[in-house]
Amino acid sequence: MNKADRYLQAGTRENTRRSYRAAVEHFEVTWGGFLPTTGDGIVRYLAEYADKHTINTLKQRLAALAQWHITQGFPDPTKTPTVRQMIKGIRTLHPVQEKQATPLLLQHLEQAAVWLEREAEQAAARHDLAGLLRSRRDIALVLIGFWRGFRGDELSRLQVEHTQAQAGVGITFYLPHSKGDRQHLGTTFRTPALKKLCPVQAYMSWITVAGIAHGPVFRKLDRWGHLAADGFNANSLIPLLRRIFNRAGVSGDLYTSHSLRRGFATWASANGWDIKALMTYVGWKDMKSAMRYIDTADSFGELAVGQTLTALAPYPGQTMPAVEQVPEGNIKNGD
């Protein structure tokens, strides 16, 4: 690969490149199509899989095929009127309700954190380093994931050298690139210290007991307490979270990695955050993305049978400040 090719490749995220390669292979190998193709070829391909795949999957494959044609210098066959009409027809004949992650309830977050803290104390008392490491890591994972509204991909890419934390003040994470950062300028995320279920204290306790000075914040841990040098794969977060919640007596099967972000968004919305402040804090660039994560707090007053999902009280005396309110000059862990 020459120098120019390296820069061109760096302009596309690895996940995107991987999914595009798979889509092109599906068109050529699985379906038996030939590239370059025409609008009619795209229509026949869509017709074959219209009732087998979701509209989002089909649109992702169209994006891959469009990119292949453009980079190879051919006209884009996915933008023809017949292809657009085909997509509208698939939406009409195969409507699918978008699946959404179950928001992590605040009481379930607290139940898990209390349980894990008890596990950590018991492990320390019996000098069980592996158990202590696992509990401290898991506490930090769920509290940072919830209060920062991170996706699994973001949690898996956090680096100690890009994290600054100060007890009783706040924590700052820097990600060189993220899903919404199209220009690859890097994004800084800030979260304040809290009186209860504090992500700052959880982070500092974890890296202290683990002795991590650089590299990934969250890593795989074997049964003997050996930490991996690299971070965990984002796809492994769902089974890990479910094991954590099941250990704490919470039905982990309800939750996925997006439950942390959606749980925080639901909590913030119920506690008075306006949509603009929430979008700024989490990092959403458009309203549509944000609204997918929020359960509106419709009130039925005294007619309601019980507490609504979003009617979760904030911690006494604790409100989450805006991102900019976390002081600068934090202590950099790992120095």
Sequence and secondary structure as in RCSB ss.txt:
>XXXX:A:sequence
MNKADRYLQAGTRENTRRSYRAAVEHFEVTWGGFLPTTGDGIVRYLAEYADKHTINTLKQRLAALAQWHITQGFP
DPTKTPTVRQMIKGIRTLHPVQEKQATPLLLQHLEQAAVWLEREAEQAAARHDLAGLLRSRRDIALVLIGFWRGF
RGDELSRLQVEHTQAQAGVGITFYLPHSKGDRQHLGTTFRTPALKKLCPVQAYMSWITVAGIAHGPVFRKLDRWG
HLAADGFNANSLIPLLRRIFNRAGVSGDLYTSHSLRRGFATWASANGWDIKALMTYVGWKDMKSAMRYIDTADSF
GELAVGQTLTALAPYPGQTMPAVEQVPEGNIKNGD
>XXXX:A:secstr
  HHHHHHHHTS HHHHHHHHHHHHIIIIIS   SS  HHHHHHHHHHHTTTS HHHHHHHHHHHHHHHHHTT  
 GGGSHHHHHHHHHHHHHS           HHHHHHHHHHHHHHHHHHHHTT HHHHHHHHHHHHHHHHHHHHT 
 HHHHHT BGGGEEEETTTEEEEEES  TT TT   EEEEEE  SSS HHHHHHHHHHHHT  SSBSSEEE TT 
 EEEEE  GGGHHHHHHHHHHHTTS GGG  THHHHHHHHHHHHHTT  HHHHHHHHT  SHHHHHTT       
GGG SS  TT     TT     GGGS S   BTT 
